[in-house]
Structures are given as C-alpha cells and as structure tokens.
Amino acid sequence: MYGDSTLRQWFEYLDASLPDAKEINRNSPKKTGPYMIWDNAKNILVTYRVHGPPLSFIYVPTSELRYISNEIDGLVGGTNTVIVFSIWAHFSPFPIELYIRRLQSIRRAVIRLLNRAPDTLVVIRTANLRGLTPSVSLNYSDWYTLQEDKVLRAVFKGLNVRLVDAWEMTLAHHLPHNIHPGHPIVKNMVNILLSYICTK
C-alpha cells in the first residue's frame, strides 16, 4: 500500500482484522510509516508507505520520502502480489499539472510492472469528499478534489487496474463527509478490495 492517510486507514483496518498478524513498524512515525504486518499462519504480508512530496505533515524523515513510481519499479510482482495506492489529498492546494505529472509517472511504472508481471493486481483508491470548514475551504475544496478524481480516472483508463470508488461511497453514505471516512465506510472499501483479491 502506497499513499496518503486515507489509505493508511485501510492498513490500520487490516491490522485490526488480522488478530494473528505481528506488527513490525521499526519505530516509524505515526503518520508516515513505513508499516508492516505479517501473518505467518496465513502467509499474508501487508505493508504501507506514505507517498512522496508534497505532503502536509509537519515531520517526515527525508530517508522515508519515496515516490510511488520508484517503489513500484522495485517490485517483482506476480500472482500473489497486490499493489494498492491512493494519491490525491495532499495535491489539492497545488496546480493540477503537478498532480497530472505525478499520475503519469505512476502510470508508466504500473505499465512496466504489468509488462514484467501481468498477473499482478493493481488497485487504486479514488478521492473522497471532505468535511469542509471555513478554514479548510481556504486551501481545499471538493470541487478541486472532483477534478483530481476525473484526472485519475482518465490517466489510468484502459489499463488493467481496479478502482475502489471512494468518491461515490462517501457521497452515498449517511455518515458526514470527512477526509478520513468513518469505520463503516472503510470496512466497505476494504471489502471491495478483498473482492478483487479473493475472486474464487
């Protein structure tokens, strides 16, 4: 898993859902990771790492700043590998061109991965609505986030990737909009992820 704190929620959900898994976090910073859980009995390894800048965190060790495209290029891939990424929240205050360039870089890395290991499952978590207070609205807006969502879908259109439509899932749910959706929404999102993984 590579991305922002909205994807870290998925990691935390899986961590809580795998009672036999051991957490290995190397004293990583809370918000950024990297994190790892390992379930030896079920042979499941889940990792999370924050995407590269721009980030709105106060403290991130430079040694932990990695770009998603570089991380994907370092993977072997294959039938038992699932790549999940989410990248949008920290890009909202910046020009859309920056976001497009980052997505294009990730797209090229995904193409290289699927060329060398076509059985790799790639899942993208889309953007979701935020709870907008007057102060948050100065730098962030659901209108900008919707533009990012449209760009993300256009950039990865035609590739063998799966989407988890966080936008529609947060829009349709009765819980209030929040940059970090509530537990029931996260559970639904992870269930969709698992439906892509466990197809039999």
N, C-alpha and C positions, 0 to 999 in steps of 0.2 A: 504494500500500500504506500502510495506516494501522494502527498498533497497537503491540504490545509487542515485546520482544526475540525472542519465538518467531516472529513474522512477519519481523523483521529477518533471521532465518536464511534465509528464502525469498529475500529481496533479495540476500543475500550469495551464495546458491547460484546465482541467475540471473546475478549479476555475474561469477562464475567460469565460468559456462556460455556466456557470450556473449563470445568472445575479441576480437571486433572492436569491442565497445562501449567507449566512453570514460566513465570515472567522473568525475562533477562533484559534489563534495561541499562546496564553499565553506568548507573548514576546519571542517566540522561536528564536534561532539563525537561520539566513537565510539559511544556507546550510544544517542544520541537522534536523530541526523541533523539536518536533512533530508539525504537522499542522492538522487542521480540518476545513472542510466546512460543513455547514448544510443548506439544502433547506427544510424548513418546509412544504411548499405547496406540494412539490413532494415527501416528506418523503425520502430524499436522504442524507446520511451521508458519507462523504469521509474523510479518514484520511491518513496521511503519516508519516512515521518514518524512519530515517536512520538506516541501519543495523549496527551490532556491529563491532568491530575492526577485521582486520586492516582497517584504514581509513587514507586518506591523507589530511584531513582537519587540519588547524592549531589549531582551538579551538573547542572542543566538551565537554560539561559538562559531567562528568562521570555519573551523575544521568540520563542522556539521552542515555547512551550506552546500548542498548538492542539487544539481539540476535533474529533473525527471528524465530528460532525454539521455543524459550521461549514465544514469542508473539503469535505464532500460538497455542501453548498449552493453552494459556489463553483465547482463543476464544470459543464461544459456537458453531458457525457455523449454517448452515441451508440454506433453500431455498433462503432467501433474503440476503445472505452473499456472497461476492466475495472477495477472497484473491488474491492480485497481488504482486509478488515480482520480484526483479531484483538484482542479486548479481554477480559481475564479475570485474568491472573496478579497484577496489582497490586491487584486488588479483593478478593482472598481474605481479608485481615485485617479488612475492613470489613463493616458490616451489609449484608445482601443488598439492602435497599431502595435503597441508593446505586447498586448495580450495575443494578438494575431501572430506576431513573430514567435512568441513562446510556444503557442499551439502548433505552428508549422514545424518547429524543431522537434517537438514531441511526436508529431505525426510521422516525420521521417524516421525517427527511432523506432516507432511501432512497425512501420513498413519493414525496416531491416530485421526486427525481431521476428515478424511473421514470415519473412523470406527464409530465415535460417531455422525457424521452429514453428511451422504453420499450425500446429496443434495447441499452441499457447492461447489461453483465454485472456482477452483484454477487455476490461470493464471500466467504463467512465461514469463517474457520478457527476451529474449536472448540477448547476447552481440552484439555490433555493431562495425563497423570499426571506427578507429580514423583518425584524420589528424596528420600525423607523421612528426614532425620537427626533425632536428638532436638532439636537446636536449631531446625531448620527447622520441626519439628512444633509448636513453641510458637505460631507465627503463621500457619502454612499447613497445610492438610490436603487430601488427595484427596477426603475427604467433602465439604468446602466447595466444592472445585473441581467435583465432580459436580453439586452444587446449582446452581452457576453455569451449567454446561453445559445442565442441564434448563431453566433460565430462558431462556437464549439461544435454545434451540430453540423454546420456547413464544412468545417475543416475535416471532420472525421467521416463525413458522408461517403459511402462506397467502400469503406474499409471493413474488414471482418472484426468489428468490435461490437460490444454490447453497451447499452446505456441503462442507467438507473435514473429515471426521470424525477429527480428531486424537486424540480420546479412544480410539476403537476401534483406530486404527492403532498407538498406543503400547502399549495394553493387549495387543494380539495379537503384537507383535514380541518377538523373543528378546533384544534389547538391554535393558539395565537401564533402569528408569524414570528420567527426567531432565527437569528443567524445560526444558532445551534438548535435544530429541531428537537422536540421532546422525545422521550424514550419510545412511545408507541410508533412514532414516525420512523425513528432509527431502526426499530425492530422490523418494520415493514420493508425498509430499504435493504437491510441485510438479508431478509427472506428472499427478496428478488435476486440479490447477488447469489445466494445459495441455490436458487432455482436454475441459474445459469451453470453453476458448478455441478450440481447433482441432478443430471438430466435423466438418470435411469431409475 
